[in-house]
């Protein structure tokens, strides 16, 4: 059983930044399992935003490349998402996924 606690969402103006954090606990080998961030905008399907391997190899959706950075701390079982140059189209509920378990989601709203 994996427990995930997310934090860091909120309201930000276009061009601003936010940092999301996800802390995992439970019986998992954190560095050897799937770790990623997804998002779901109203009326749209949930999509993978970024993922990171245990070795720190990252992959991003084309829509966020160059603006978002995923990172991890295997000693703390955390995976973070730094979001810069935010756009209104980034507005969504963001979900952490570790070991194919979901966090509760955190709202990110980009609006002036």
N, C-alpha and C positions, 0 to 999 in steps of 0.2 A: 504494500500500500504506500502510495506516494502522496504527500501533502505539499501543496504549492501555495505560497503566499506572494501576491503581486503588490507592487506599490509604484507610485510615481506618475500616475495619470493626472489629467487636469485640462484646463482651458489655457490656450496659448494663442498669441497672434501669429498670423502668417510670417514666416521667416524666423520664428522663435525656435527654442529647443526644449526638449524634455528628456528625462532619463527614466526609463522603466527598470524595475528590479524584480527579480523572481528568486525566492529562497525555497529550496527543496529540502524535504526531510522524509524519513522513512527508510524502508529497506531497499535501497537501490545502490548500484555502483554508478555514482553520478557521472564520473568522467567517461564511462564506457557506454552510456545510453544516449538516446536521442535528446537533444536540447534545441529548442527553437521558440520563436515568437511568431504568432499568427495574428491576423486582425479580421474583423468582420464589420463592414459598414452596413447601414440600414438597407435592406432589400438586396443585399449581395451575399455571395457565398463566402465562407471563411477561407482566407488565403494565407499561404506561408509567406512571411515577410523576411525572415532570416533564420539561419541555423548555424550551429557551430559544433564541430567534432571535439572529441576529447583531446585531440592534438592541437586544437585551436584553428582548424581549417574552417573557413566561413563561406557561406553562400547567401546571396541576397536576391530578392525579387528585383526585376529590372526597374520597377517604379521607385525604388528606394536606394539604388546603388549610388554611392558617393555622398549620400546624406545620412544614412543610418549606419551604426556600427554595433555589432553584437560582440559581447565579451563574456568571459566566464572566470570564476574563481573556484577551482576544484577543491580547494581547502575549506571553502565556506559553503560549497554547494549552491552557488548563486550563478545566475545568468542574467545579464543586463542588456538593455537596448538603449543606446544613445541615439536620439533623433534630433537632427539639426535641419535647418532650412525647411521647416515644416510648412506644408501646403494644406489648404482646405480639404483637398481630396485625401489627406491622411487621416481625416476624422473617422474614427471607428472605435469599437471595443477591441482592445489588444489582449491576447491570451498567451500566457506562457505554456509551453508543453515540454515536459520532462518525462522520459520513459513512457511516452504516449499517454500520460495523464494530463488533465487540463487544470489550469488555475481558474479562479473565479472571474477573471477578466477585469480590466481597468479601462475606463473611458478616457479617450483622448479626443479633444475637440479643438480644431484649429479654425479660429474665426476672429475677425476684427470687430 
